[in-house]
Amino acid sequence: MMCIDRHHWSLRGTKVQPIQCATLLIAGALFSPISALGSDFSLPVDSSSCLPEQSLRWRGGTLRLENDLFTGTDRNYTNGVALTVVSRDLQGALRPECLPQPIGWYARFIGWVDPEFWRDSGAQSASQNVVVRFGQSMYTPEDKARSDLIPGDRPYAGLLYLGLAWNRRVHPQAANYEMLDVRELTLGVIGPWSLAERSQNLVHRVRDIERFRGWDNQLRNEPAFQMAMERKYKPYTEGAVRPGWGGDVIGSYALRVGNIETAASTGVEFRAGWNIPNDFGSYPIRPGAENRPPSGVAALRTTTPQSVQAPKPGAHVFLNLEAKAVAWDFSLDGNMFRHSHHVSRRPWVAQAAIGISSQWLVAGRGLRLAVMRVWRTREFDQQTGHHAFGSIALSLEF
């Protein structure tokens, strides 16, 4: 591999660092031809025996908007938008030939890099679904009036991406808890091709806000990729909601590797309210955070349509706490494969979010609205204080 021969390969004019080497190796695996995965993952040619519950059918979608204008600022992580669609549950033994080809390939890729993920996937103790996410994120320095490069502030940066996640919900036998395992692959582009400058200028023009003058100094075009693995825990509950007044606690840990971000995190969420949905909490935009897990295991033993199993009307408040160790962040470290503007990234970041989520039925369709305010500690040494932004998400059951 190129990154092994340090004397003939360098990044940003230096020897390859461990995180850059690891990212290159993972990128090679992600973009290698599917035939390289071996004969065990060859594509079956006959899908005529596929059952409806083994095929992909869409269940609902979510539109999420995040912006720091909600908190009275316009800097750092300044805007994020994501459109997500979620499949209905896939039941029984996994059959990639019954899925759209890209998703079938991704299922095989997961089986290659993480064989344990599919262990007992056809058992009654597991349910699974697929999440597809399209989004854009943008980052700016504090001083919008300067058109030159600002060495002491974060780079202008944008990311346009497509994410594909596989959710697997498991209730270990005789346990009083259940888990949600997520494997998400994100591919996209960093730089002008992300259209971050055009998007921000359009919004600022419509809202008659002064535009940022320094986008000519943004990070250069570069492919973006990331593999995310996350596990969440919560008390086991049957049904679409925890009926009546109550509360619960959700724990999580995650690992993300790629030139978008390489980090490890752990978190906890506290929820209290009426008819709390039987899901795994509310989070800002990030890989593995989509709050649309498969149905509870008990639902797989019924013939009730998933639309009927939609959560009953209810509302709850939540507090989300997260600690993260960061080894790479494109919005701070800059381009990985060429020299670019970058700042002194802080290796430890903490985040807190508080919000309210409600769900109700309209014309037989499930709707959900979640609103939160997020605080994040300083991400780089020169940053002035913590950063805050608002997040709002509207979900619909098709």
TORKOL-4160 file (C-alpha; in steps of 0.2 Angstrom, whole numbers, padded with zeros to 4 digits, m for minus):
398
<pt num="1" X="0000" Y="0000" Z="0000"/>
<pt num="2" X="0006" Y="0018" Z="m0004"/>
<pt num="3" X="0004" Y="0024" Z="0014"/>
<pt num="4" X="0016" Y="0010" Z="0020"/>
<pt num="5" X="0030" Y="0017" Z="0010"/>
<pt num="6" X="0032" Y="0033" Z="0019"/>
<pt num="7" X="0047" Y="0039" Z="0009"/>
<pt num="8" X="0037" Y="0040" Z="m0007"/>
<pt num="9" X="0020" Y="0047" Z="m0001"/>
<pt num="10" X="0016" Y="0062" Z="0009"/>
<pt num="11" X="0002" Y="0073" Z="0014"/>
<pt num="12" X="0002" Y="0092" Z="0016"/>
<pt num="13" X="0021" Y="0091" Z="0013"/>
<pt num="14" X="0024" Y="0079" Z="0028"/>
<pt num="15" X="0026" Y="0061" Z="0032"/>
<pt num="16" X="0010" Y="0051" Z="0032"/>
<pt num="17" X="0002" Y="0052" Z="0050"/>
<pt num="18" X="m0006" Y="0037" Z="0057"/>
<pt num="19" X="m0024" Y="0044" Z="0055"/>
<pt num="20" X="m0021" Y="0048" Z="0037"/>
<pt num="21" X="m0013" Y="0031" Z="0034"/>
<pt num="22" X="m0028" Y="0022" Z="0042"/>
<pt num="23" X="m0040" Y="0033" Z="0032"/>
<pt num="24" X="m0032" Y="0029" Z="0015"/>
<pt num="25" X="m0033" Y="0010" Z="0019"/>
<pt num="26" X="m0051" Y="0012" Z="0023"/>
<pt num="27" X="m0055" Y="0022" Z="0008"/>
<pt num="28" X="m0046" Y="0009" Z="m0003"/>
<pt num="29" X="m0058" Y="m0004" Z="0005"/>
<pt num="30" X="m0073" Y="0007" Z="0002"/>
<pt num="31" X="m0069" Y="0010" Z="m0016"/>
<pt num="32" X="m0063" Y="m0007" Z="m0021"/>
<pt num="33" X="m0073" Y="m0017" Z="m0034"/>
<pt num="34" X="m0087" Y="m0027" Z="m0026"/>
<pt num="35" X="m0080" Y="m0043" Z="m0034"/>
<pt num="36" X="m0064" Y="m0041" Z="m0023"/>
<pt num="37" X="m0075" Y="m0046" Z="m0008"/>
<pt num="38" X="m0073" Y="m0064" Z="m0013"/>
<pt num="39" X="m0085" Y="m0078" Z="m0019"/>
<pt num="40" X="m0095" Y="m0078" Z="m0003"/>
<pt num="41" X="m0102" Y="m0061" Z="m0008"/>
<pt num="42" X="m0106" Y="m0064" Z="m0027"/>
<pt num="43" X="m0122" Y="m0057" Z="m0033"/>
<pt num="44" X="m0136" Y="m0070" Z="m0034"/>
<pt num="45" X="m0145" Y="m0069" Z="m0051"/>
<pt num="46" X="m0163" Y="m0075" Z="m0046"/>
<pt num="47" X="m0173" Y="m0064" Z="m0035"/>
<pt num="48" X="m0190" Y="m0071" Z="m0040"/>
<pt num="49" X="m0192" Y="m0080" Z="m0023"/>
<pt num="50" X="m0191" Y="m0064" Z="m0013"/>
<pt num="51" X="m0205" Y="m0061" Z="m0001"/>
<pt num="52" X="m0213" Y="m0043" Z="0001"/>
<pt num="53" X="m0205" Y="m0042" Z="0019"/>
<pt num="54" X="m0188" Y="m0045" Z="0012"/>
<pt num="55" X="m0189" Y="m0031" Z="m0001"/>
<pt num="56" X="m0186" Y="m0013" Z="0002"/>
<pt num="57" X="m0201" Y="m0002" Z="0005"/>
<pt num="58" X="m0201" Y="0016" Z="0011"/>
<pt num="59" X="m0209" Y="0020" Z="0028"/>
<pt num="60" X="m0206" Y="0038" Z="0031"/>
<pt num="61" X="m0194" Y="0053" Z="0030"/>
<pt num="62" X="m0187" Y="0067" Z="0040"/>
<pt num="63" X="m0181" Y="0085" Z="0035"/>
<pt num="64" X="m0169" Y="0092" Z="0048"/>
<pt num="65" X="m0162" Y="0110" Z="0048"/>
<pt num="66" X="m0149" Y="0116" Z="0060"/>
<pt num="67" X="m0142" Y="0134" Z="0060"/>
<pt num="68" X="m0134" Y="0146" Z="0073"/>
<pt num="69" X="m0145" Y="0160" Z="0068"/>
<pt num="70" X="m0157" Y="0152" Z="0080"/>
<pt num="71" X="m0145" Y="0156" Z="0094"/>
<pt num="72" X="m0140" Y="0174" Z="0088"/>
<pt num="73" X="m0123" Y="0170" Z="0080"/>
<pt num="74" X="m0117" Y="0167" Z="0062"/>
<pt num="75" X="m0100" Y="0157" Z="0063"/>
<pt num="76" X="m0092" Y="0140" Z="0066"/>
<pt num="77" X="m0104" Y="0126" Z="0061"/>
<pt num="78" X="m0116" Y="0139" Z="0054"/>
<pt num="79" X="m0129" Y="0128" Z="0044"/>
<pt num="80" X="m0134" Y="0110" Z="0041"/>
<pt num="81" X="m0148" Y="0102" Z="0032"/>
<pt num="82" X="m0152" Y="0084" Z="0029"/>
<pt num="83" X="m0166" Y="0075" Z="0021"/>
<pt num="84" X="m0168" Y="0057" Z="0026"/>
<pt num="85" X="m0179" Y="0042" Z="0020"/>
<pt num="86" X="m0181" Y="0026" Z="0030"/>
<pt num="87" X="m0187" Y="0009" Z="0025"/>
<pt num="88" X="m0200" Y="m0002" Z="0033"/>
<pt num="89" X="m0193" Y="m0017" Z="0043"/>
<pt num="90" X="m0184" Y="m0030" Z="0034"/>
<pt num="91" X="m0189" Y="m0047" Z="0041"/>
<pt num="92" X="m0182" Y="m0064" Z="0041"/>
<pt num="93" X="m0164" Y="m0070" Z="0035"/>
<pt num="94" X="m0155" Y="m0056" Z="0025"/>
<pt num="95" X="m0156" Y="m0058" Z="0006"/>
<pt num="96" X="m0146" Y="m0044" Z="m0003"/>
<pt num="97" X="m0153" Y="m0050" Z="m0020"/>
<pt num="98" X="m0170" Y="m0044" Z="m0014"/>
<pt num="99" X="m0164" Y="m0026" Z="m0012"/>
<pt num="100" X="m0159" Y="m0012" Z="m0024"/>
<pt num="101" X="m0142" Y="m0016" Z="m0030"/>
<pt num="102" X="m0132" Y="m0002" Z="m0021"/>
<pt num="103" X="m0140" Y="m0007" Z="m0005"/>
<pt num="104" X="m0137" Y="m0025" Z="m0008"/>
<pt num="105" X="m0118" Y="m0021" Z="m0011"/>
<pt num="106" X="m0118" Y="m0011" Z="0005"/>
<pt num="107" X="m0125" Y="m0026" Z="0015"/>
<pt num="108" X="m0111" Y="m0037" Z="0008"/>
<pt num="109" X="m0098" Y="m0024" Z="0012"/>
<pt num="110" X="m0104" Y="m0024" Z="0030"/>
<pt num="111" X="m0103" Y="m0043" Z="0030"/>
<pt num="112" X="m0085" Y="m0041" Z="0024"/>
<pt num="113" X="m0078" Y="m0028" Z="0036"/>
<pt num="114" X="m0089" Y="m0033" Z="0051"/>
<pt num="115" X="m0096" Y="m0052" Z="0050"/>
<pt num="116" X="m0102" Y="m0051" Z="0067"/>
<pt num="117" X="m0115" Y="m0038" Z="0062"/>
<pt num="118" X="m0125" Y="m0051" Z="0053"/>
<pt num="119" X="m0124" Y="m0064" Z="0066"/>
<pt num="120" X="m0142" Y="m0071" Z="0070"/>
<pt num="121" X="m0149" Y="m0057" Z="0059"/>
<pt num="122" X="m0163" Y="m0069" Z="0054"/>
<pt num="123" X="m0168" Y="m0073" Z="0072"/>
<pt num="124" X="m0183" Y="m0067" Z="0081"/>
<pt num="125" X="m0172" Y="m0057" Z="0092"/>
<pt num="126" X="m0167" Y="m0044" Z="0079"/>
<pt num="127" X="m0176" Y="m0032" Z="0067"/>
<pt num="128" X="m0168" Y="m0021" Z="0054"/>
<pt num="129" X="m0171" Y="m0007" Z="0042"/>
<pt num="130" X="m0161" Y="0005" Z="0030"/>
<pt num="131" X="m0159" Y="0024" Z="0031"/>
<pt num="132" X="m0153" Y="0035" Z="0016"/>
<pt num="133" X="m0148" Y="0053" Z="0020"/>
<pt num="134" X="m0144" Y="0067" Z="0009"/>
<pt num="135" X="m0137" Y="0083" Z="0016"/>
<pt num="136" X="m0125" Y="0098" Z="0017"/>
<pt num="137" X="m0115" Y="0106" Z="0030"/>
<pt num="138" X="m0106" Y="0123" Z="0031"/>
<pt num="139" X="m0093" Y="0131" Z="0042"/>
<pt num="140" X="m0087" Y="0149" Z="0042"/>
<pt num="141" X="m0075" Y="0160" Z="0053"/>
<pt num="142" X="m0081" Y="0173" Z="0064"/>
<pt num="143" X="m0077" Y="0189" Z="0054"/>
<pt num="144" X="m0088" Y="0189" Z="0039"/>
<pt num="145" X="m0081" Y="0206" Z="0032"/>
<pt num="146" X="m0063" Y="0200" Z="0029"/>
<pt num="147" X="m0060" Y="0193" Z="0011"/>
<pt num="148" X="m0042" Y="0187" Z="0015"/>
<pt num="149" X="m0037" Y="0171" Z="0023"/>
<pt num="150" X="m0039" Y="0172" Z="0042"/>
<pt num="151" X="m0025" Y="0162" Z="0050"/>
<pt num="152" X="m0032" Y="0162" Z="0068"/>
<pt num="153" X="m0049" Y="0156" Z="0063"/>
<pt num="154" X="m0057" Y="0141" Z="0056"/>
<pt num="155" X="m0057" Y="0138" Z="0037"/>
<pt num="156" X="m0072" Y="0141" Z="0026"/>
<pt num="157" X="m0078" Y="0124" Z="0022"/>
<pt num="158" X="m0093" Y="0115" Z="0015"/>
<pt num="159" X="m0098" Y="0096" Z="0013"/>
<pt num="160" X="m0111" Y="0089" Z="0002"/>
<pt num="161" X="m0115" Y="0070" Z="0006"/>
<pt num="162" X="m0125" Y="0055" Z="0003"/>
<pt num="163" X="m0126" Y="0043" Z="0018"/>
<pt num="164" X="m0132" Y="0025" Z="0018"/>
<pt num="165" X="m0135" Y="0017" Z="0035"/>
<pt num="166" X="m0141" Y="0000" Z="0041"/>
<pt num="167" X="m0150" Y="m0001" Z="0058"/>
<pt num="168" X="m0151" Y="m0018" Z="0067"/>
<pt num="169" X="m0161" Y="m0018" Z="0083"/>
<pt num="170" X="m0158" Y="m0033" Z="0095"/>
<pt num="171" X="m0166" Y="m0039" Z="0111"/>
<pt num="172" X="m0154" Y="m0051" Z="0119"/>
<pt num="173" X="m0163" Y="m0066" Z="0126"/>
<pt num="174" X="m0169" Y="m0064" Z="0144"/>
<pt num="175" X="m0161" Y="m0046" Z="0145"/>
<pt num="176" X="m0171" Y="m0031" Z="0151"/>
<pt num="177" X="m0163" Y="m0020" Z="0138"/>
<pt num="178" X="m0161" Y="m0019" Z="0120"/>
<pt num="179" X="m0148" Y="m0012" Z="0107"/>
<pt num="180" X="m0148" Y="m0003" Z="0091"/>
<pt num="181" X="m0132" Y="m0006" Z="0080"/>
<pt num="182" X="m0129" Y="0006" Z="0066"/>
<pt num="183" X="m0117" Y="0005" Z="0052"/>
<pt num="184" X="m0117" Y="0020" Z="0041"/>
<pt num="185" X="m0106" Y="0024" Z="0025"/>
<pt num="186" X="m0105" Y="0042" Z="0020"/>
<pt num="187" X="m0099" Y="0048" Z="0003"/>
<pt num="188" X="m0098" Y="0066" Z="m0004"/>
<pt num="189" X="m0087" Y="0080" Z="m0008"/>
<pt num="190" X="m0078" Y="0094" Z="0001"/>
<pt num="191" X="m0075" Y="0111" Z="m0006"/>
<pt num="192" X="m0083" Y="0122" Z="m0019"/>
<pt num="193" X="m0092" Y="0107" Z="m0027"/>
<pt num="194" X="m0102" Y="0106" Z="m0010"/>
<pt num="195" X="m0111" Y="0122" Z="m0016"/>
<pt num="196" X="m0110" Y="0128" Z="0002"/>
<pt num="197" X="m0105" Y="0146" Z="m0004"/>
<pt num="198" X="m0120" Y="0147" Z="m0016"/>
<pt num="199" X="m0132" Y="0140" Z="m0003"/>
<pt num="200" X="m0127" Y="0152" Z="0010"/>
<pt num="201" X="m0127" Y="0167" Z="m0002"/>
<pt num="202" X="m0144" Y="0163" Z="m0007"/>
<pt num="203" X="m0151" Y="0162" Z="0010"/>
<pt num="204" X="m0142" Y="0178" Z="0016"/>
<pt num="205" X="m0149" Y="0187" Z="0000"/>
<pt num="206" X="m0167" Y="0181" Z="0003"/>
<pt num="207" X="m0166" Y="0186" Z="0022"/>
<pt num="208" X="m0156" Y="0202" Z="0018"/>
<pt num="209" X="m0141" Y="0197" Z="0029"/>
<pt num="210" X="m0124" Y="0203" Z="0025"/>
<pt num="211" X="m0115" Y="0189" Z="0016"/>
<pt num="212" X="m0098" Y="0182" Z="0020"/>
<pt num="213" X="m0083" Y="0189" Z="0010"/>
<pt num="214" X="m0070" Y="0176" Z="0011"/>
<pt num="215" X="m0077" Y="0160" Z="0002"/>
<pt num="216" X="m0063" Y="0162" Z="m0011"/>
<pt num="217" X="m0052" Y="0154" Z="0003"/>
<pt num="218" X="m0062" Y="0139" Z="0006"/>
<pt num="219" X="m0055" Y="0121" Z="0007"/>
<pt num="220" X="m0052" Y="0114" Z="m0010"/>
<pt num="221" X="m0062" Y="0100" Z="m0019"/>
<pt num="222" X="m0059" Y="0083" Z="m0012"/>
<pt num="223" X="m0068" Y="0067" Z="m0011"/>
<pt num="224" X="m0076" Y="0064" Z="0006"/>
<pt num="225" X="m0079" Y="0048" Z="0015"/>
<pt num="226" X="m0083" Y="0041" Z="0032"/>
<pt num="227" X="m0088" Y="0024" Z="0040"/>
<pt num="228" X="m0098" Y="0026" Z="0056"/>
<pt num="229" X="m0102" Y="0012" Z="0069"/>
<pt num="230" X="m0113" Y="0016" Z="0083"/>
<pt num="231" X="m0122" Y="0006" Z="0097"/>
<pt num="232" X="m0136" Y="0012" Z="0108"/>
<pt num="233" X="m0144" Y="0004" Z="0124"/>
<pt num="234" X="m0161" Y="0007" Z="0132"/>
<pt num="235" X="m0173" Y="m0002" Z="0143"/>
<pt num="236" X="m0183" Y="m0015" Z="0134"/>
<pt num="237" X="m0201" Y="m0009" Z="0130"/>
<pt num="238" X="m0214" Y="m0017" Z="0119"/>
<pt num="239" X="m0226" Y="m0007" Z="0109"/>
<pt num="240" X="m0225" Y="0009" Z="0099"/>
<pt num="241" X="m0224" Y="0020" Z="0115"/>
<pt num="242" X="m0220" Y="0019" Z="0133"/>
<pt num="243" X="m0238" Y="0022" Z="0138"/>
<pt num="244" X="m0243" Y="0036" Z="0150"/>
<pt num="245" X="m0231" Y="0047" Z="0160"/>
<pt num="246" X="m0213" Y="0040" Z="0162"/>
<pt num="247" X="m0195" Y="0042" Z="0158"/>
<pt num="248" X="m0180" Y="0032" Z="0152"/>
<pt num="249" X="m0161" Y="0033" Z="0149"/>
<pt num="250" X="m0152" Y="0029" Z="0133"/>
<pt num="251" X="m0133" Y="0026" Z="0132"/>
<pt num="252" X="m0122" Y="0026" Z="0117"/>
<pt num="253" X="m0105" Y="0024" Z="0110"/>
<pt num="254" X="m0098" Y="0027" Z="0092"/>
<pt num="255" X="m0083" Y="0026" Z="0081"/>
<pt num="256" X="m0081" Y="0036" Z="0065"/>
<pt num="257" X="m0067" Y="0035" Z="0053"/>
<pt num="258" X="m0064" Y="0045" Z="0037"/>
<pt num="259" X="m0058" Y="0061" Z="0030"/>
<pt num="260" X="m0074" Y="0069" Z="0036"/>
<pt num="261" X="m0071" Y="0065" Z="0054"/>
<pt num="262" X="m0062" Y="0052" Z="0063"/>
<pt num="263" X="m0068" Y="0052" Z="0081"/>
<pt num="264" X="m0074" Y="0041" Z="0096"/>
<pt num="265" X="m0088" Y="0046" Z="0106"/>
<pt num="266" X="m0099" Y="0041" Z="0121"/>
<pt num="267" X="m0116" Y="0049" Z="0126"/>
<pt num="268" X="m0131" Y="0048" Z="0137"/>
<pt num="269" X="m0149" Y="0054" Z="0135"/>
<pt num="270" X="m0162" Y="0057" Z="0148"/>
<pt num="271" X="m0180" Y="0058" Z="0143"/>
<pt num="272" X="m0196" Y="0061" Z="0152"/>
<pt num="273" X="m0214" Y="0064" Z="0146"/>
<pt num="274" X="m0230" Y="0057" Z="0141"/>
<pt num="275" X="m0231" Y="0042" Z="0128"/>
<pt num="276" X="m0212" Y="0042" Z="0125"/>
<pt num="277" X="m0209" Y="0033" Z="0108"/>
<pt num="278" X="m0201" Y="0017" Z="0108"/>
<pt num="279" X="m0185" Y="0023" Z="0099"/>
<pt num="280" X="m0167" Y="0028" Z="0103"/>
<pt num="281" X="m0168" Y="0046" Z="0106"/>
<pt num="282" X="m0165" Y="0063" Z="0097"/>
<pt num="283" X="m0149" Y="0069" Z="0091"/>
<pt num="284" X="m0142" Y="0083" Z="0080"/>
<pt num="285" X="m0136" Y="0079" Z="0062"/>
<pt num="286" X="m0122" Y="0066" Z="0062"/>
<pt num="287" X="m0119" Y="0048" Z="0056"/>
<pt num="288" X="m0129" Y="0035" Z="0065"/>
<pt num="289" X="m0141" Y="0048" Z="0073"/>
<pt num="290" X="m0157" Y="0046" Z="0063"/>
<pt num="291" X="m0171" Y="0043" Z="0075"/>
<pt num="292" X="m0181" Y="0030" Z="0065"/>
<pt num="293" X="m0175" Y="0013" Z="0071"/>
<pt num="294" X="m0184" Y="m0003" Z="0066"/>
<pt num="295" X="m0199" Y="m0009" Z="0076"/>
<pt num="296" X="m0198" Y="m0017" Z="0092"/>
<pt num="297" X="m0195" Y="m0036" Z="0091"/>
<pt num="298" X="m0212" Y="m0040" Z="0098"/>
<pt num="299" X="m0219" Y="m0031" Z="0082"/>
<pt num="300" X="m0211" Y="m0044" Z="0071"/>
<pt num="301" X="m0222" Y="m0058" Z="0079"/>
<pt num="302" X="m0238" Y="m0049" Z="0073"/>
<pt num="303" X="m0247" Y="m0046" Z="0057"/>
<pt num="304" X="m0252" Y="m0028" Z="0061"/>
<pt num="305" X="m0246" Y="m0016" Z="0047"/>
<pt num="306" X="m0232" Y="m0004" Z="0053"/>
<pt num="307" X="m0243" Y="0011" Z="0049"/>
<pt num="308" X="m0255" Y="0005" Z="0062"/>
<pt num="309" X="m0240" Y="0003" Z="0075"/>
<pt num="310" X="m0236" Y="0022" Z="0073"/>
<pt num="311" X="m0233" Y="0030" Z="0090"/>
<pt num="312" X="m0249" Y="0037" Z="0099"/>
<pt num="313" X="m0249" Y="0056" Z="0102"/>
<pt num="314" X="m0237" Y="0062" Z="0115"/>
<pt num="315" X="m0223" Y="0073" Z="0120"/>
<pt num="316" X="m0207" Y="0073" Z="0130"/>
<pt num="317" X="m0192" Y="0083" Z="0135"/>
<pt num="318" X="m0174" Y="0077" Z="0133"/>
<pt num="319" X="m0157" Y="0081" Z="0139"/>
<pt num="320" X="m0142" Y="0074" Z="0128"/>
<pt num="321" X="m0124" Y="0074" Z="0134"/>
<pt num="322" X="m0109" Y="0068" Z="0123"/>
<pt num="323" X="m0090" Y="0067" Z="0125"/>
<pt num="324" X="m0079" Y="0065" Z="0110"/>
<pt num="325" X="m0061" Y="0062" Z="0106"/>
<pt num="326" X="m0057" Y="0069" Z="0089"/>
<pt num="327" X="m0042" Y="0063" Z="0078"/>
<pt num="328" X="m0047" Y="0072" Z="0062"/>
<pt num="329" X="m0060" Y="0085" Z="0057"/>
<pt num="330" X="m0060" Y="0092" Z="0040"/>
<pt num="331" X="m0068" Y="0108" Z="0045"/>
<pt num="332" X="m0053" Y="0111" Z="0057"/>
<pt num="333" X="m0039" Y="0101" Z="0049"/>
<pt num="334" X="m0043" Y="0106" Z="0031"/>
<pt num="335" X="m0040" Y="0095" Z="0016"/>
<pt num="336" X="m0032" Y="0078" Z="0019"/>
<pt num="337" X="m0024" Y="0076" Z="0002"/>
<pt num="338" X="m0017" Y="0093" Z="m0001"/>
<pt num="339" X="m0010" Y="0108" Z="0009"/>
<pt num="340" X="m0024" Y="0120" Z="0015"/>
<pt num="341" X="m0029" Y="0132" Z="0028"/>
<pt num="342" X="m0031" Y="0123" Z="0045"/>
<pt num="343" X="m0031" Y="0127" Z="0064"/>
<pt num="344" X="m0025" Y="0119" Z="0080"/>
<pt num="345" X="m0039" Y="0107" Z="0083"/>
<pt num="346" X="m0043" Y="0102" Z="0101"/>
<pt num="347" X="m0043" Y="0083" Z="0104"/>
<pt num="348" X="m0058" Y="0083" Z="0117"/>
<pt num="349" X="m0075" Y="0090" Z="0113"/>
<pt num="350" X="m0091" Y="0090" Z="0124"/>
<pt num="351" X="m0108" Y="0093" Z="0118"/>
<pt num="352" X="m0125" Y="0096" Z="0127"/>
<pt num="353" X="m0142" Y="0097" Z="0119"/>
<pt num="354" X="m0159" Y="0101" Z="0127"/>
<pt num="355" X="m0176" Y="0100" Z="0118"/>
<pt num="356" X="m0193" Y="0094" Z="0116"/>
<pt num="357" X="m0201" Y="0081" Z="0104"/>
<pt num="358" X="m0219" Y="0078" Z="0101"/>
<pt num="359" X="m0228" Y="0066" Z="0090"/>
<pt num="360" X="m0246" Y="0065" Z="0084"/>
<pt num="361" X="m0258" Y="0058" Z="0070"/>
<pt num="362" X="m0265" Y="0069" Z="0056"/>
<pt num="363" X="m0276" Y="0061" Z="0043"/>
<pt num="364" X="m0270" Y="0044" Z="0049"/>
<pt num="365" X="m0251" Y="0049" Z="0046"/>
<pt num="366" X="m0239" Y="0049" Z="0060"/>
<pt num="367" X="m0230" Y="0066" Z="0062"/>
<pt num="368" X="m0216" Y="0071" Z="0073"/>
<pt num="369" X="m0208" Y="0087" Z="0077"/>
<pt num="370" X="m0192" Y="0089" Z="0088"/>
<pt num="371" X="m0184" Y="0105" Z="0092"/>
<pt num="372" X="m0167" Y="0107" Z="0102"/>
<pt num="373" X="m0154" Y="0119" Z="0107"/>
<pt num="374" X="m0136" Y="0112" Z="0106"/>
<pt num="375" X="m0120" Y="0119" Z="0115"/>
<pt num="376" X="m0103" Y="0113" Z="0110"/>
<pt num="377" X="m0086" Y="0117" Z="0119"/>
<pt num="378" X="m0072" Y="0125" Z="0110"/>
<pt num="379" X="m0066" Y="0114" Z="0095"/>
<pt num="380" X="m0050" Y="0123" Z="0091"/>
<pt num="381" X="m0037" Y="0133" Z="0102"/>
<pt num="382" X="m0041" Y="0150" Z="0094"/>
<pt num="383" X="m0060" Y="0149" Z="0096"/>
<pt num="384" X="m0069" Y="0162" Z="0106"/>
<pt num="385" X="m0079" Y="0153" Z="0119"/>
<pt num="386" X="m0092" Y="0139" Z="0116"/>
<pt num="387" X="m0103" Y="0137" Z="0101"/>
<pt num="388" X="m0122" Y="0135" Z="0100"/>
<pt num="389" X="m0135" Y="0131" Z="0087"/>
<pt num="390" X="m0153" Y="0126" Z="0085"/>
<pt num="391" X="m0160" Y="0111" Z="0077"/>
<pt num="392" X="m0177" Y="0107" Z="0071"/>
<pt num="393" X="m0183" Y="0091" Z="0063"/>
<pt num="394" X="m0200" Y="0086" Z="0055"/>
<pt num="395" X="m0204" Y="0068" Z="0052"/>
<pt num="396" X="m0218" Y="0060" Z="0042"/>
<pt num="397" X="m0224" Y="0042" Z="0040"/>
<pt num="398" X="m0229" Y="0039" Z="0022"/>
